[in-house]
């Protein structure tokens, strides 16, 4: 019985690994395309999600910031839509001046992503109806990438998001 179970696990892994490996390679290529085009604020869509499944990646280049220490960081909003229930994985992707991936901030909802980058400051406008739409969060990147930041929703309520990567 154990041998059959091991064969099933091995078969499942061998079936899934190439699938995930391919999506990783494509992610890198499409991110690079978006960085090279430098179309600020324009959402580019790769892949297609539908009711039967599939995956879709939506990337929006927000621009670049030069820190007070002379480092340059390029910022992309990333929304990866997947699964039958149209789940989304939302991240703020950070790249260096050579378009090399530095890290990301994972945000829980698509509506929590920043709306623009202006003068080195990420601007988060509340578009989610559960948040106060007059509240705006600003995260200054000129001193470097913060290890975490607080995104306001209502009054003093909101969420803390942490950086996953290296500065």
Secondary structure as GFF3:
##gff-version 3
##sequence-region A 1 167
A	DSSP	alpha_helix	2	37	.	.	.	ID=ss1
A	DSSP	beta_strand	43	47	.	.	.	ID=ss2
A	DSSP	beta_strand	55	66	.	.	.	ID=ss3
A	DSSP	beta_strand	72	82	.	.	.	ID=ss4
A	DSSP	beta_strand	87	96	.	.	.	ID=ss5
A	DSSP	beta_strand	101	107	.	.	.	ID=ss6
A	DSSP	three_ten_helix	110	112	.	.	.	ID=ss7
A	DSSP	beta_strand	116	118	.	.	.	ID=ss8
A	DSSP	beta_strand	121	125	.	.	.	ID=ss9
A	DSSP	beta_strand	136	140	.	.	.	ID=ss10
A	DSSP	beta_strand	148	154	.	.	.	ID=ss11
A	DSSP	beta_strand	157	165	.	.	.	ID=ss12
###
